[in-house]
């Protein structure tokens, strides 16, 4: 396994997603509303932590890399736009929590993982992202019903 600049960029992307969630948890404590379906909670957590790990470590591949400069440009542009949008929506969500913003935040997180996996051809990341997507979307919709 070879670590390169992409690993550190991916770690930065991951922190850009985690920091707003941590700030929200610290400054606006709320009850942790999980889906009542324990299997889906486990699916979500497995997908979440596997995606986070695979964003940084190229497990299953030798090293992260792009096959063309166009892919690299798409990766950086898409990731930058998604992270900025995520931070803006997070700020709006913290001011007033509502279901539509929760769904947008969930979709952005999932999209970041999937785009990174596809463009880096890290198929384990893509699989874990899909697992996370199933569990996370399910949990998000269960929160609406609660």
C-alpha positions in Angstrom: 0.0 0.0 0.0 1.5 3.3 -1.1 0.3 6.5 0.5 0.3 9.7 -1.7 -1.0 13.2 -1.8 -4.6 11.9 -2.6 -4.7 10.1 0.8 -4.1 13.4 2.6 -6.6 15.3 0.4 -9.2 12.6 1.1 -8.5 13.0 4.8 -9.1 16.7 4.5 -12.4 16.0 2.7 -13.4 13.6 5.5 -12.7 16.2 8.1 -14.7 18.8 6.2 -17.6 16.5 6.6 -17.0 15.5 10.2 -16.3 18.9 11.7 -19.8 20.3 11.1 -21.4 17.2 12.6 -19.1 17.5 15.7 -20.0 21.1 16.1 -23.6 20.4 15.9 -23.4 17.6 18.4 -21.5 19.8 20.8 -23.5 23.1 20.5 -27.0 21.7 19.9 -27.4 18.6 21.9 -30.4 16.6 20.7 -31.7 13.1 21.3 -30.0 10.6 19.0 -32.8 9.5 16.8 -31.9 6.2 15.3 -34.1 4.0 13.2 -35.9 1.4 15.2 -34.7 -1.3 12.8 -31.4 -2.4 14.5 -30.2 -4.2 11.3 -30.4 -1.0 9.3 -28.6 0.9 12.1 -25.8 -1.7 11.9 -25.8 -1.5 8.0 -25.5 2.3 8.2 -22.6 2.2 10.7 -20.7 -0.5 8.8 -21.1 1.5 5.6 -20.2 4.8 7.3 -17.0 3.6 9.0 -15.9 1.5 6.1 -16.3 4.5 3.8 -14.4 6.7 6.1 -11.5 4.3 6.4 -11.4 3.6 2.7 -11.4 7.3 1.9 -8.0 7.5 3.4 -6.5 4.1 3.0 -6.2 2.4 -0.4 -7.1 -1.0 0.9 -7.6 -3.4 -2.0 -5.6 -1.2 -4.4 -2.0 -0.3 -4.6 -2.4 3.4 -4.5 -4.9 6.2 -5.3 -4.6 7.8 -8.7 -6.4 9.0 -11.8 -6.1 7.7 -15.3 -6.4 11.1 -16.9 -6.0 14.8 -16.0 -9.7 15.3 -16.8 -10.7 12.8 -14.1 -8.5 14.7 -11.6 -10.1 18.0 -12.5 -13.6 16.4 -12.2 -12.6 14.9 -8.8 -11.3 18.2 -7.4 -14.1 20.4 -8.8 -16.9 18.0 -7.8 -15.5 17.4 -4.3 -14.9 21.1 -3.7 -18.4 22.1 -4.8 -20.0 19.3 -2.7 -18.0 20.2 0.4 -18.8 23.9 0.1 -22.5 23.1 -0.4 -22.3 20.7 2.5 -20.9 23.4 4.8 -23.5 25.9 3.7 -26.4 23.5 4.2 -25.0 22.4 7.5 -25.0 26.0 8.7 -28.6 26.4 7.6 -29.6 23.1 9.2 -28.1 24.1 12.5 -30.1 27.4 12.5 -33.3 25.5 11.7 -33.5 21.7 11.5 -35.9 20.3 9.0 -36.3 17.2 7.0 -35.4 18.6 3.6 -32.0 19.8 4.8 -31.3 16.5 6.5 -31.9 14.7 3.3 -29.7 17.1 1.4 -26.9 16.6 3.9 -27.3 12.8 3.7 -27.2 12.8 -0.1 -24.1 15.1 -0.2 -22.2 12.8 2.2 -23.1 9.7 0.1 -22.3 11.5 -3.2 -18.8 12.5 -1.9 -18.0 8.9 -1.0 -19.3 7.5 -4.3 -17.6 10.1 -6.5 -14.3 9.5 -4.8 -14.6 5.8 -5.1 -15.6 5.8 -8.8 -13.0 8.4 -10.0 -10.2 6.7 -8.0 -11.4 3.2 -9.1 -11.6 2.2 -5.5 -14.4 -0.4 -5.8 -14.4 -1.3 -2.1 -15.1 2.4 -1.4 -18.0 2.3 -3.9 -19.4 -0.8 -2.3 -19.2 0.6 1.2 -20.7 3.9 0.0 -23.7 2.1 -1.4 -24.1 0.1 1.9 -23.8 3.4 3.8 -26.3 5.0 1.4 -29.0 2.3 2.0 -28.6 2.6 5.8 -28.3 6.4 6.0 -31.2 7.2 3.7 -33.3 4.7 5.7 -32.3 6.3 9.0 -32.9 9.8 7.7 -36.4 8.9 6.5 -37.1 7.2 9.9 -36.3 10.4 11.7 -39.0 12.2 9.7 -41.5 9.7 10.9 -40.4 10.0 14.6 
